[in-house]
């Protein structure tokens, strides 16, 4: 009898499990009118998800069979399901959600250039600015192919009708390349300006080759007083047919209604897409009716657009206002696992307000128009009740960001709390690796930072800047951030254009941060820069090999800015400290400073004089690293460093974890690393800027 009961119970359990788990299938080649079964799958991912949200069971799996799913509109999820839904790519080949039109019918037109006819089907694809060929972003036709055109002067005025007019003057020869452009081609091209931490892209209203002047007009055309486009600012000219003169470049030739592309060396054009959508997926609930418990797994999201508005893309630090291909608001339990997000015109994923308990894990982000991940809103006065919380960004590879907006951060944490950004590999981008905070200065009656309780830990941030932007850092912070930690990260190879190529940068009002067990090396300026803030703890870090100096301290305040203890500062060039260290309200002791050349410069003071003010128990002894010139900061012996209380940490824990293949994928190509190294950190512009 006991055996019979066990058998019956087992049968009942299997039956309940079968009922509780619903399987829905979708295939790119399926005929219309399917019911979502394995035999008659849906042909649309959106249709399959709508079916899943209507299921009453406990678990639903949407099986997305391999192939290309070409969207004509974003997938929209606005209602929560009774079930937990998993949208999963199946099979050995990728399941690709694509927001673009495929191109074919290429033919040569001379000078190694290929062309194919292109007729926009509507406003969504009438102003295309991106082309993706065999998974790679084609370079928008640009002049010059390398380097910059320099602004000679700028003047601006606002007319009575409220329209701003900005005239940009250049050297006499700079505009000759535009002499043959028609009026329509002139208005279709773009000019991208680089000015410190900002990037601005405008469409010219007129181009006067004889006077070497461009005019830009529109209500939204402006240049900020704090960081204006001015004499010495740099720019490039984009998107006109005559500029397609280098391999990998392309342009939409509007006059002939065709796309022209100059293939890379040895390239035969295979798969090519022009994006027609800026968004692929929206998950939009509300604070009272959130969308919940949806996981996306083994899905590729790719090919989205960014079109330049008539007034252009104005300056916005860290590309904070730029939209994302995947947009989430009013939701919880949203998970992206083992997905690929690439070839985007804007950012990849944005968690807005009223979102919590969600994660991005083991995903590969590559070739993005702006940021990989954005969390929170760019507001100066946030409210704890609505900001995102309990968001995890873990074990992801984030490479080649900022391709349309170079001032984008890899991960942008705006106003949020309880966020963990851990074990990510972030590299090959033009601005800060991780930017946290969106309040300039301290909390007050008029502004309030809600960012708190966040962890930035064990990330590998490297090969950033590329001489494109200035005033940047591997990890950049703003505003009060109580109970937040920056721990166990590696930051290396930071190369700004001008000033501000820092490793860790606590900017305006950065406060209550604990910065510990980080390794920072090979930065253009210094490993650490403190603008102003209070009550920060900087402990047990290794700061090495800044080119011009090792650390900078700027604003003097009455409150204690930070305590700096048990750190190692190692360098072979530049000064030890620069800025207002002697007058600052800081606590510094039990550190090691070492220059094998014996040169020490503590903001103009010798070591002996410096110790009369700070670092009474600190030492200038060799920390005995294995090979710091090669980036090996393990210890031959820990005898010296333990004299000041330094605790060795295992920096190999930083970066992604998992299979050997996944860790190998996080390695930048050798050619990319070589190009970065060839730029030379000490060659170029540098201004020592002390606020």
C-alpha positions as CSV (number, residue, x, y, z in Angstrom):
1,X,0.0,0.0,0.0
2,X,2.8,2.4,0.9
3,X,4.4,1.8,-2.5
4,X,1.2,2.5,-4.4
5,X,0.7,5.8,-2.5
6,X,4.2,6.9,-3.5
7,X,3.6,6.0,-7.1
8,X,0.3,7.9,-7.2
9,X,1.9,10.9,-5.4
10,X,4.7,11.0,-8.0
11,X,2.2,10.9,-10.9
12,X,0.2,13.7,-9.4
13,X,3.4,15.8,-8.9
14,X,4.4,15.3,-12.5
15,X,0.9,16.3,-13.7
16,X,0.9,19.5,-11.5
17,X,4.4,20.4,-12.8
18,X,3.2,19.9,-16.4
19,X,0.2,22.1,-15.8
20,X,2.2,24.8,-14.0
21,X,4.8,25.1,-16.7
22,X,3.5,26.4,-20.0
23,X,5.8,26.2,-23.1
24,X,5.2,28.7,-25.9
25,X,7.2,28.6,-29.2
26,X,8.1,31.3,-31.7
27,X,10.1,30.9,-34.9
28,X,11.2,33.5,-37.5
29,X,10.1,31.4,-40.4
30,X,6.7,30.4,-39.0
31,X,3.6,31.0,-40.9
32,X,1.1,33.6,-39.7
33,X,-1.8,32.3,-37.6
34,X,0.2,30.0,-35.3
35,X,-1.0,29.1,-31.9
36,X,2.4,29.1,-30.1
37,X,2.7,25.3,-30.0
38,X,5.8,23.5,-31.0
39,X,4.0,22.3,-34.2
40,X,2.5,25.8,-35.0
41,X,4.8,28.4,-33.4
42,X,4.1,32.1,-33.4
43,X,6.2,34.2,-35.9
44,X,6.4,37.2,-33.7
45,X,8.2,37.5,-30.3
46,X,5.7,40.3,-29.3
47,X,2.8,38.0,-30.0
48,X,4.4,35.2,-28.0
49,X,4.9,37.5,-25.0
50,X,1.3,38.7,-25.2
51,X,0.2,35.1,-25.0
52,X,2.5,34.5,-22.1
53,X,1.2,37.4,-20.1
54,X,-2.4,35.9,-20.4
55,X,-1.4,32.5,-19.0
56,X,-2.7,31.7,-15.5
57,X,-0.1,29.1,-14.5
58,X,2.9,29.6,-12.3
59,X,5.6,29.5,-15.0
60,X,5.7,30.3,-18.7
61,X,8.7,29.8,-21.0
62,X,8.7,31.5,-24.4
63,X,11.1,29.5,-26.5
64,X,12.6,31.8,-29.1
65,X,14.0,29.6,-31.8
66,X,17.2,30.7,-33.6
67,X,17.1,33.2,-36.4
68,X,16.4,36.9,-37.2
69,X,13.3,38.6,-35.8
70,X,13.0,41.8,-37.8
71,X,10.9,44.3,-35.8
72,X,8.7,46.9,-37.4
73,X,7.8,48.3,-33.9
74,X,9.2,47.8,-30.4
75,X,8.0,44.9,-28.3
76,X,5.9,46.5,-25.6
77,X,5.0,45.0,-22.2
78,X,2.6,47.0,-20.1
79,X,0.7,44.5,-18.1
80,X,2.0,42.1,-15.5
81,X,1.3,38.4,-15.8
82,X,0.0,36.0,-13.2
83,X,2.9,33.7,-14.2
84,X,6.7,34.1,-14.0
85,X,7.8,34.4,-17.6
86,X,11.1,33.4,-19.2
87,X,11.8,34.5,-22.7
88,X,14.6,32.2,-23.8
89,X,16.7,31.8,-26.9
90,X,17.0,28.1,-27.8
91,X,19.4,26.2,-30.0
92,X,23.1,26.6,-30.8
93,X,22.6,29.6,-33.1
94,X,21.5,33.1,-31.8
95,X,18.0,34.3,-31.5
96,X,18.3,37.8,-32.7
97,X,15.8,40.7,-32.2
98,X,16.7,43.3,-34.8
99,X,15.4,46.8,-35.3
100,X,16.5,47.4,-38.8
101,X,16.1,46.7,-42.5
102,X,18.5,44.3,-44.3
103,X,20.3,45.6,-47.4
104,X,21.4,43.7,-50.5
105,X,22.1,44.4,-54.2
106,X,25.5,46.1,-53.7
107,X,27.4,47.2,-56.8
108,X,30.6,49.0,-57.3
109,X,30.6,52.7,-58.3
110,X,34.3,53.4,-58.4
111,X,37.2,54.1,-56.0
112,X,36.5,50.9,-54.1
113,X,33.0,52.2,-53.1
114,X,29.9,50.0,-53.1
115,X,26.4,51.3,-53.4
116,X,22.9,50.0,-53.0
117,X,19.5,51.7,-53.6
118,X,17.7,52.9,-50.5
119,X,14.3,54.5,-50.4
120,X,13.1,55.5,-46.9
121,X,9.6,54.0,-46.1
122,X,8.7,56.8,-43.7
123,X,10.0,59.3,-41.2
124,X,11.4,56.5,-39.0
125,X,14.2,55.7,-41.5
126,X,14.4,58.8,-43.6
127,X,17.4,60.2,-41.7
128,X,19.5,57.2,-41.1
129,X,22.8,57.8,-39.3
130,X,24.0,54.2,-38.7
131,X,24.9,51.3,-40.9
132,X,25.9,47.9,-39.5
133,X,27.9,45.5,-41.7
134,X,28.5,41.9,-40.6
135,X,28.0,42.9,-37.0
136,X,30.3,46.0,-37.1
137,X,29.3,49.6,-37.1
138,X,30.4,51.3,-40.3
139,X,32.2,54.6,-39.7
140,X,30.1,57.7,-40.6
141,X,32.0,59.4,-43.4
142,X,34.2,62.0,-41.7
143,X,36.7,64.7,-42.3
144,X,39.5,64.5,-41.3
145,X,39.8,60.7,-41.2
146,X,42.2,61.1,-38.2
147,X,42.6,64.0,-35.9
148,X,40.6,67.1,-35.6
149,X,39.6,70.4,-37.2
150,X,40.1,73.3,-34.7
151,X,37.7,76.1,-34.1
152,X,39.2,79.5,-34.7
153,X,36.5,81.6,-33.1
154,X,32.8,81.5,-32.1
155,X,30.1,84.1,-31.8
156,X,26.4,83.7,-30.9
157,X,23.3,85.8,-30.8
158,X,19.6,85.3,-30.1
159,X,17.2,87.0,-32.5
160,X,13.8,88.5,-31.5
161,X,12.0,85.4,-32.7
162,X,13.7,83.3,-30.0
163,X,16.1,81.5,-32.4
164,X,19.7,81.1,-31.4
165,X,22.4,81.6,-34.1
166,X,25.9,80.5,-33.5
167,X,28.7,81.2,-36.0
168,X,31.8,79.0,-35.9
169,X,34.9,80.2,-37.7
170,X,37.7,78.0,-39.0
171,X,41.0,78.4,-40.7
172,X,40.8,79.3,-44.4
173,X,41.5,75.9,-45.8
174,X,39.2,73.9,-43.4
175,X,36.0,74.2,-45.3
176,X,37.2,73.7,-48.9
177,X,36.2,70.0,-48.6
178,X,32.6,71.2,-48.4
179,X,32.6,73.5,-51.4
180,X,30.7,71.2,-53.7
181,X,27.9,70.4,-51.3
182,X,24.3,71.4,-52.3
183,X,22.2,73.3,-49.8
184,X,20.3,70.0,-48.9
185,X,23.6,68.1,-48.5
186,X,24.9,70.9,-46.2
187,X,21.8,70.7,-44.0
188,X,22.0,66.9,-43.9
189,X,25.7,66.7,-42.7
190,X,26.7,66.9,-39.1
191,X,29.5,68.6,-37.2
192,X,30.6,67.0,-33.9
193,X,32.3,69.3,-31.4
194,X,34.4,68.1,-28.5
195,X,34.7,70.5,-25.6
196,X,36.1,69.1,-22.4
197,X,33.6,66.7,-20.9
198,X,30.8,67.5,-23.4
199,X,30.2,66.6,-27.0
200,X,27.8,68.6,-29.2
201,X,26.6,67.6,-32.6
202,X,24.8,70.1,-34.9
203,X,23.6,70.3,-38.4
204,X,24.8,73.5,-40.2
205,X,22.3,76.0,-41.5
206,X,24.8,77.5,-43.9
207,X,28.4,76.9,-44.9
208,X,30.4,79.9,-46.3
209,X,33.6,78.5,-47.7
210,X,34.9,81.9,-48.6
211,X,34.7,83.3,-45.1
212,X,35.4,79.8,-43.5
213,X,32.3,80.2,-41.4
214,X,29.5,77.8,-40.5
215,X,26.2,79.0,-39.0
216,X,24.0,76.8,-36.8
217,X,20.5,78.1,-36.0
218,X,17.5,76.9,-33.9
219,X,15.7,77.3,-30.6
220,X,17.7,74.5,-29.1
221,X,21.1,75.5,-30.5
222,X,23.2,76.6,-27.5
223,X,26.6,76.3,-26.0
224,X,26.8,76.3,-22.1
225,X,28.7,79.2,-20.5
226,X,30.5,76.8,-18.1
227,X,31.9,74.7,-20.9
228,X,31.4,76.5,-24.2
229,X,32.5,75.7,-27.7
230,X,35.2,78.2,-28.2
231,X,38.5,78.9,-29.9
232,X,40.6,75.8,-29.6
233,X,37.6,73.4,-29.4
234,X,37.9,70.4,-31.8
235,X,35.4,69.0,-34.3
236,X,34.9,66.6,-37.2
237,X,32.6,66.9,-40.2
238,X,30.3,63.9,-40.7
239,X,27.9,62.5,-43.2
240,X,28.5,63.9,-46.7
241,X,29.2,61.7,-49.7
242,X,32.6,63.2,-50.7
243,X,34.0,62.2,-47.3
244,X,33.6,58.4,-48.1
245,X,37.3,58.1,-48.9
246,X,38.6,55.7,-46.3
247,X,37.8,52.0,-45.8
248,X,35.0,51.3,-43.4
249,X,33.2,54.6,-44.1
250,X,29.7,55.1,-45.4
251,X,27.0,57.7,-46.1
252,X,23.4,58.0,-47.1
253,X,23.7,59.7,-50.5
254,X,20.4,61.5,-50.4
255,X,20.7,63.0,-53.9
256,X,20.9,59.6,-55.5
257,X,18.8,57.8,-52.9
258,X,21.5,55.2,-52.2
259,X,23.7,54.0,-49.4
260,X,27.4,54.1,-50.3
261,X,30.1,52.1,-48.4
262,X,33.8,51.5,-48.8
263,X,34.5,48.0,-47.6
264,X,37.3,47.2,-45.2
265,X,40.4,45.6,-46.6
266,X,39.5,42.1,-47.7
267,X,35.8,42.5,-46.8
268,X,33.0,41.0,-48.9
269,X,29.7,42.5,-47.8
270,X,27.6,39.8,-46.2
271,X,24.9,40.9,-43.8
272,X,24.1,44.6,-43.7
273,X,21.4,46.5,-41.8
274,X,20.2,50.1,-41.5
275,X,18.3,50.6,-38.2
276,X,14.7,51.9,-38.4
277,X,13.9,51.7,-34.7
278,X,15.5,53.4,-31.7
279,X,13.9,51.0,-29.3
280,X,13.5,47.3,-29.3
281,X,11.8,46.6,-26.0
282,X,9.8,48.7,-23.5
283,X,8.6,47.4,-20.2
284,X,6.4,50.1,-18.7
285,X,4.3,49.6,-15.6
286,X,3.6,52.1,-12.9
287,X,4.3,52.5,-9.2
288,X,0.9,51.0,-8.3
289,X,0.6,48.5,-11.2
290,X,4.2,47.3,-11.9
291,X,5.2,44.8,-14.5
292,X,7.0,41.9,-12.8
293,X,9.0,38.7,-13.0
294,X,10.1,38.5,-16.6
295,X,13.5,37.0,-17.5
296,X,15.2,37.4,-20.9
297,X,17.8,34.7,-21.5
298,X,20.1,33.9,-24.4
299,X,18.6,36.6,-26.6
300,X,20.5,39.0,-28.9
301,X,19.2,42.6,-29.1
302,X,20.7,44.5,-31.9
303,X,20.5,47.2,-34.5
304,X,18.9,50.4,-33.3
305,X,19.1,54.0,-34.6
306,X,19.8,57.5,-33.4
307,X,18.7,60.3,-35.5
308,X,20.1,63.8,-35.0
309,X,17.2,66.3,-34.2
310,X,16.9,69.4,-36.3
311,X,18.5,71.4,-33.4
312,X,21.2,68.8,-33.1
313,X,22.4,66.8,-30.1
314,X,23.2,69.4,-27.4
315,X,25.8,69.0,-24.7
316,X,24.8,66.6,-22.0
317,X,27.3,65.2,-19.5
318,X,27.7,61.5,-19.6
319,X,24.9,61.4,-22.3
320,X,22.5,61.4,-19.4
321,X,19.4,62.2,-21.4
322,X,20.0,59.8,-24.3
323,X,17.4,57.0,-24.6
324,X,18.0,53.3,-24.6
325,X,17.1,50.4,-26.8
326,X,15.6,48.6,-23.8
327,X,13.5,50.9,-21.6
328,X,12.2,49.8,-18.2
329,X,10.0,51.8,-15.8
330,X,7.5,50.7,-13.1
331,X,8.7,47.1,-12.9
332,X,10.4,44.6,-10.6
333,X,11.9,41.2,-11.1
334,X,13.2,42.0,-14.6
335,X,16.3,39.9,-15.4
336,X,18.6,39.9,-18.4
337,X,20.9,36.9,-18.4
338,X,23.4,35.7,-20.9
339,X,22.1,38.2,-23.5
340,X,23.9,40.2,-26.2
341,X,23.2,43.9,-26.7
342,X,25.1,45.4,-29.6
343,X,25.0,47.8,-32.5
344,X,22.8,50.4,-30.8
345,X,22.4,54.0,-31.9
346,X,21.8,55.1,-28.3
347,X,22.2,53.5,-24.9
348,X,21.4,49.8,-24.3
349,X,19.3,49.3,-21.1
350,X,17.8,52.0,-18.9
351,X,16.1,51.2,-15.5
352,X,13.9,54.3,-14.7
353,X,12.1,55.2,-11.5
354,X,9.8,52.8,-9.8
355,X,12.0,49.9,-10.7
356,X,13.6,47.5,-8.3
357,X,14.7,43.9,-7.6
358,X,16.1,43.5,-11.2
359,X,19.4,42.4,-12.6
360,X,21.7,42.3,-15.7
361,X,24.0,39.2,-15.4
362,X,26.5,37.7,-17.7
363,X,25.6,39.9,-20.7
364,X,27.8,41.1,-23.5
365,X,27.5,44.7,-24.5
366,X,29.4,45.8,-27.6
367,X,29.4,48.7,-30.1
368,X,27.0,51.0,-28.4
369,X,25.9,54.5,-29.4
370,X,26.1,55.7,-25.8
371,X,26.0,53.9,-22.4
372,X,25.5,50.2,-21.7
373,X,23.4,50.5,-18.5
374,X,21.6,53.5,-17.0
375,X,19.9,53.5,-13.7
376,X,17.7,56.3,-12.4
377,X,16.8,59.7,-13.7
378,X,19.0,62.8,-14.4
379,X,17.2,65.0,-11.8
380,X,18.8,67.2,-9.2
381,X,16.0,66.7,-6.6
382,X,15.2,63.0,-6.3
383,X,12.8,61.2,-3.9
384,X,13.7,58.0,-2.2
385,X,10.2,56.6,-2.7
386,X,10.5,56.4,-6.4
387,X,14.2,56.0,-7.3
388,X,15.3,52.5,-8.5
389,X,16.7,50.3,-5.8
390,X,18.1,46.8,-5.5
391,X,19.4,46.6,-9.1
392,X,22.4,44.3,-9.8
393,X,24.8,44.7,-12.7
394,X,27.1,41.7,-12.4
395,X,29.6,39.8,-14.5
396,X,29.0,41.7,-17.8
397,X,31.4,42.6,-20.6
398,X,30.9,46.3,-21.7
399,X,33.1,47.3,-24.6
400,X,33.2,49.9,-27.3
401,X,30.6,52.4,-26.0
402,X,30.0,56.0,-27.0
403,X,30.1,55.5,-30.7
404,X,27.4,58.2,-31.3
405,X,27.8,60.2,-28.2
406,X,31.5,59.9,-27.1
407,X,30.9,61.5,-23.7
408,X,28.7,58.6,-22.6
409,X,29.8,56.6,-19.5
410,X,29.9,52.8,-19.6
411,X,27.5,52.5,-16.7
412,X,25.6,55.6,-15.5
413,X,24.2,55.5,-12.0
414,X,22.1,58.6,-11.7
415,X,19.7,58.6,-8.7
416,X,19.3,55.2,-7.2
417,X,20.0,53.2,-4.0
418,X,21.0,49.7,-3.1
419,X,22.6,49.1,-6.5
420,X,25.5,46.7,-7.0
421,X,27.8,47.2,-10.0
422,X,30.2,44.3,-9.7
423,X,32.7,42.1,-11.6
424,X,32.2,43.9,-14.9
425,X,34.8,44.4,-17.6
426,X,34.4,47.9,-18.9
427,X,36.8,49.1,-21.7
428,X,37.3,50.8,-25.0
429,X,35.2,53.9,-24.5
430,X,35.8,57.6,-24.6
431,X,34.6,58.9,-21.2
432,X,34.2,57.6,-17.7
433,X,33.8,53.9,-17.1
434,X,31.3,54.2,-14.2
435,X,29.6,57.5,-13.3
436,X,27.7,57.6,-10.1
437,X,25.5,60.5,-8.9
438,X,23.7,63.4,-10.4
439,X,23.8,66.2,-7.8
440,X,26.5,68.9,-8.0
441,X,27.3,69.8,-4.5
442,X,25.7,69.1,-1.1
443,X,22.1,68.4,-0.3
444,X,20.1,71.6,0.4
445,X,16.6,73.0,0.3
446,X,16.7,73.2,-3.5
447,X,18.5,69.9,-4.4
448,X,18.6,66.5,-2.9
449,X,20.6,63.4,-3.9
450,X,18.8,60.1,-3.3
451,X,21.8,58.0,-4.2
452,X,22.9,55.8,-1.3
453,X,23.9,52.3,-0.2
454,X,25.5,51.5,-3.5
455,X,28.4,49.2,-4.2
456,X,30.9,49.5,-7.1
457,X,33.2,46.6,-6.6
458,X,35.6,44.2,-8.4
459,X,35.2,45.9,-11.8
460,X,38.0,46.0,-14.4
461,X,37.9,49.4,-16.1
462,X,40.5,50.0,-18.7
463,X,41.5,51.7,-22.0
464,X,39.2,54.6,-21.7
465,X,39.4,58.2,-23.0
466,X,41.3,57.7,-26.2
467,X,42.2,61.4,-26.3
468,X,38.6,62.3,-27.0
469,X,37.3,63.9,-23.8
470,X,38.6,65.6,-20.7
471,X,37.6,65.8,-17.1
472,X,36.8,62.1,-16.8
473,X,37.7,59.2,-14.6
474,X,37.6,55.4,-14.5
475,X,35.1,55.8,-11.6
476,X,33.5,59.2,-11.4
477,X,31.2,60.4,-8.5
478,X,29.0,63.4,-7.7
479,X,27.1,64.4,-4.6
480,X,26.4,62.9,-1.2
481,X,26.4,59.1,-1.4
482,X,26.0,57.8,2.2
483,X,27.0,54.2,2.9
484,X,28.4,53.7,-0.6
485,X,31.5,51.7,-1.4
486,X,34.1,51.6,-4.1
487,X,36.1,48.5,-3.5
488,X,38.4,46.0,-5.2
489,X,38.3,47.6,-8.6
490,X,41.1,47.8,-11.1
491,X,41.3,51.0,-13.2
492,X,44.1,51.3,-15.7
493,X,45.1,53.0,-19.0
494,X,43.1,56.3,-18.7
495,X,44.0,58.8,-21.5
496,X,42.1,62.1,-21.6
497,X,42.5,64.7,-24.4
498,X,43.5,67.5,-22.0
499,X,43.3,67.7,-18.2
500,X,41.4,65.2,-16.2
501,X,42.5,61.7,-17.1
502,X,42.0,60.3,-13.6
503,X,41.5,56.9,-12.2
504,X,39.0,57.6,-9.4
505,X,37.5,61.1,-9.4
506,X,35.3,62.4,-6.6
507,X,33.8,65.5,-8.1
508,X,31.5,68.1,-6.7
509,X,30.1,67.2,-3.3
510,X,31.1,63.6,-3.4
511,X,30.7,62.5,0.3
512,X,30.5,59.6,2.7
513,X,32.2,57.2,0.2
514,X,34.5,54.4,1.3
515,X,37.2,53.8,-1.3
516,X,39.3,50.8,-0.4
517,X,41.4,47.9,-1.9
518,X,41.5,49.4,-5.4
519,X,44.4,49.2,-7.9
520,X,44.8,52.2,-10.2
521,X,47.6,52.7,-12.6
522,X,48.7,54.2,-15.9
523,X,46.6,57.3,-16.0
524,X,47.4,60.4,-17.9
525,X,47.0,62.8,-15.0
526,X,46.7,61.0,-11.6
527,X,45.3,58.0,-10.0
528,X,43.0,60.0,-7.7
529,X,41.4,63.5,-7.9
530,X,39.3,65.1,-5.2
531,X,37.4,68.2,-6.3
532,X,35.4,68.6,-3.1
533,X,33.3,66.6,-0.7
534,X,33.4,65.5,2.9
535,X,33.8,62.5,5.2
536,X,35.3,60.1,2.5
537,X,37.5,57.2,3.6
538,X,40.4,56.3,1.2
539,X,42.2,53.3,2.6
540,X,44.4,50.4,1.5
541,X,44.6,51.3,-2.2
542,X,47.4,51.1,-4.7
543,X,47.8,54.2,-6.8
544,X,50.6,53.9,-9.4
545,X,52.2,55.6,-12.4
546,X,50.2,58.7,-13.1
547,X,52.1,60.6,-15.8
548,X,51.9,64.2,-14.7
549,X,51.2,63.6,-11.0
550,X,49.8,61.0,-8.7
551,X,46.9,62.7,-6.9
552,X,45.2,66.1,-6.9
553,X,43.3,68.0,-4.3
554,X,41.3,71.1,-5.2
555,X,38.8,72.9,-3.1
556,X,39.6,73.9,0.5
557,X,36.7,73.4,3.0
558,X,36.1,73.7,6.7
559,X,34.9,70.1,7.0
560,X,37.2,67.1,6.7
561,X,37.4,66.1,3.1
562,X,38.8,62.6,3.6
563,X,41.1,60.4,5.6
564,X,43.9,58.9,3.5
565,X,45.5,55.9,5.3
566,X,47.4,52.7,4.6
567,X,47.7,53.4,0.8
568,X,50.6,52.8,-1.5
569,X,51.6,55.5,-4.0
570,X,54.2,54.4,-6.5
571,X,55.4,56.3,-9.5
572,X,58.3,56.9,-11.9
573,X,57.4,60.3,-13.4
574,X,55.6,63.5,-12.5
575,X,55.0,64.9,-9.0
576,X,53.7,63.1,-6.0
577,X,50.9,65.6,-5.2
578,X,49.5,68.7,-6.9
579,X,46.9,71.2,-5.7
580,X,45.8,72.5,-2.3
581,X,47.0,69.7,-0.1
582,X,48.8,71.8,2.4
583,X,45.7,74.0,3.1
584,X,43.2,71.2,2.9
585,X,41.3,69.8,5.8
586,X,42.5,66.2,5.4
587,X,43.9,63.3,7.5
588,X,46.8,61.5,6.0
589,X,49.0,58.9,7.7
590,X,50.5,55.4,7.5
591,X,51.0,55.5,3.8
592,X,53.9,54.5,1.5
593,X,55.2,56.7,-1.2
594,X,57.9,55.5,-3.5
595,X,59.7,56.7,-6.6
596,X,62.6,54.6,-7.7
597,X,64.3,57.7,-9.0
598,X,64.2,59.3,-5.5
599,X,62.2,62.4,-6.6
600,X,59.4,63.5,-4.2
601,X,57.3,66.6,-4.7
602,X,54.4,67.0,-2.3
603,X,52.6,70.0,-3.8
604,X,55.9,71.9,-3.9
605,X,57.3,70.5,-0.6
606,X,60.0,68.0,0.1
607,X,59.3,64.8,2.0
608,X,60.9,66.1,5.2
609,X,58.9,69.3,5.2
610,X,55.7,67.5,4.1
611,X,55.9,65.3,7.2
612,X,55.7,68.3,9.4
613,X,52.1,68.7,8.2
614,X,50.9,65.2,7.3
615,X,51.9,61.6,7.0
616,X,53.9,61.6,10.3
617,X,54.1,57.8,10.3
618,X,54.2,57.2,6.6
619,X,57.3,55.9,4.8
620,X,59.2,56.3,1.5
621,X,60.2,52.7,1.1
622,X,60.0,50.3,-1.9
623,X,56.7,48.3,-1.7
624,X,58.5,45.5,-3.6
625,X,56.1,45.0,-6.4
626,X,57.0,42.2,-8.9
627,X,56.9,44.2,-12.1
628,X,54.9,47.5,-11.9
629,X,56.0,48.6,-15.3
630,X,54.2,45.6,-16.7
631,X,51.1,46.0,-14.5
632,X,52.1,43.3,-12.0
633,X,51.5,44.6,-8.6
634,X,51.9,41.4,-6.7
635,X,54.6,41.5,-4.0
636,X,58.0,39.9,-3.9
637,X,57.7,40.4,-0.2
638,X,55.1,42.1,2.0
639,X,57.6,43.0,4.7
640,X,57.8,46.7,3.8
641,X,54.1,47.3,3.2
642,X,53.0,45.7,6.4
643,X,55.0,48.3,8.3
644,X,52.3,50.8,7.6
645,X,49.4,48.5,8.1
646,X,48.7,47.9,4.4
647,X,46.7,44.7,3.9
648,X,47.5,42.9,0.6
649,X,44.4,42.2,-1.5
650,X,43.8,39.9,-4.4
651,X,43.2,42.2,-7.3
652,X,42.8,39.2,-9.7
653,X,39.3,39.0,-8.4
654,X,38.3,42.1,-10.4
655,X,36.6,41.6,-13.7
656,X,34.3,38.9,-15.0
657,X,34.3,35.4,-13.7
658,X,33.1,32.0,-15.1
659,X,34.3,29.9,-18.0
660,X,37.7,30.4,-19.6
661,X,35.8,31.4,-22.9
662,X,33.9,34.2,-21.1
663,X,37.0,35.5,-19.4
664,X,38.9,35.4,-22.8
665,X,36.0,37.3,-24.4
666,X,36.7,40.2,-22.0
667,X,40.2,40.7,-23.4
668,X,40.4,43.5,-25.9
669,X,41.9,42.6,-29.2
670,X,45.7,43.0,-29.2
671,X,45.4,45.5,-32.1
672,X,43.1,47.7,-30.0
673,X,45.5,47.6,-27.0
674,X,48.4,48.4,-29.3
675,X,46.6,51.4,-30.8
676,X,45.9,52.8,-27.3
677,X,49.5,52.3,-26.2
678,X,50.8,54.1,-29.4
679,X,48.9,57.3,-28.4
680,X,51.4,57.8,-25.5
681,X,50.1,59.2,-22.3
682,X,52.6,62.0,-22.0
683,X,52.3,63.2,-25.6
684,X,49.7,66.0,-26.1
685,X,47.8,68.6,-24.2
686,X,47.7,68.9,-20.5
687,X,46.4,71.7,-18.2
688,X,46.7,71.3,-14.5
689,X,43.2,72.5,-13.5
690,X,42.7,73.1,-9.8
691,X,39.2,74.3,-9.0
